[in-house]
Amino acid sequence: MSTDRVFESVWDVLESSPAEAARMEMRSDLMIAIQHAVAGWGLTQAAAAKRLAVSQPRLNDLLRGRVGKFSLDALVGLAARAGLSPRIEISRPVA
């Protein structure tokens, strides 16, 4: 008999609660979307940081995926400044 567990997200494994896993998944999804937007601009990091109204080291943290350094609120603000329209999708788990 196998004792392997299947998780929907890596955050379900890494975080101590379903609520924190959901927050981290939202943060990482936002971060990836912002990274893609910034890459599409074709700007230097300095110019992209200025466009997002953050310091270059802060942008570097974002581009390197340091999700723990950004709150959900901060990422929503950055997404908006990047021209994105973040939305929350609410669903019930399938039983």
Helices and strands as residue ranges (DSSP letters): H 10-14, H 18-41, H 45-52, H 56-63, G 67-69, H 72-81
